[in-house]
Amino acid sequence: MFTVLFLVSLLLGCAGDKASNNSSPSSAGEGTVAGGLPEPERQPGPASKVIVTSDDNSIPHGCRPRRVADLVDEFVDAFNRGDTERLSRLFFISEGPSPPDFSTSSSSTWSWYSVSEVGPGGKVERGFTTYDQAEMLSYFARRHGHGERLELLRVDVAGSGLLGNPDNVGIIYALTRKADDLPPGLGGPDGVAFGKGSINCERQQIFTWSMETDTGEKRDARHASDWLCARPPGWRPGKAVIACA
């Protein structure tokens, strides 16, 4: 089962904005966004559909649910293709203090990429963590060599104002992982993984990503997506990405 504390740390930090400012959930069709503002042109990416099940008008326009789902799915597509140029553009890690358009904080550990594989008893048996862009891209290349493929199931925009910047939002996501070196049963029958991350809305870049896969997971991909975002009637994995706020 996905570690509860893993999610609590994110929700305590950013879900307060969501709880106090969230607009009434509204149903939307595939590829629609509440708010009525036109979407800016994006670089070529995946052609997946997005179903927005709820929105929050307090979130910056650059990080509304559809925009976030498109961005994260573009990252997943670049990961699957081994597209280093796109990965470098979509995910930003910088050594030293964060740039002022991300945060005025002097913290040197403000961005990272991490993966944890949890075995019986909740013990992390294998993992990877980096605070370095080049090391992250080398890891992506190694995973591509193992045939790792991700499929995004749903993404929730959990709140804004991370690092004291209103243009930074937190996300919680569910996806599936498949690779030739992953232990059998990791992530349940469909290889489900859960995680949290952060996005800078103005620069349209991911700057933190923490993903966990658990051997104790029993749910398939369809039922693992029933947390936070409402599951649209008739939805199934691969049909569309579910997005909410």
Secondary structure, 3 states (H helix, E strand, C coil): CCCHHHHHHHHHHHHHHHHHHCCCCCCCCECCCCCCCCCCCCCCCCCCCEEECCCCCCCCHHHCHHHHHHHHHHHHHHHHHCCHHHHHHHECCCCCCCCCCCCCCCCCCCCEEEEEEECHHHCEEEEEEECCHHHHHHHHHHHHHCCCEEEEEEEEEEEECHHHCCCEEEEEEEEEEECCCCCCCCCHHHCEEEEEEEEECCCCEEEEEEEEEECCCCCCHHHHCCCCCCCCCCCCCCCCEEEEC
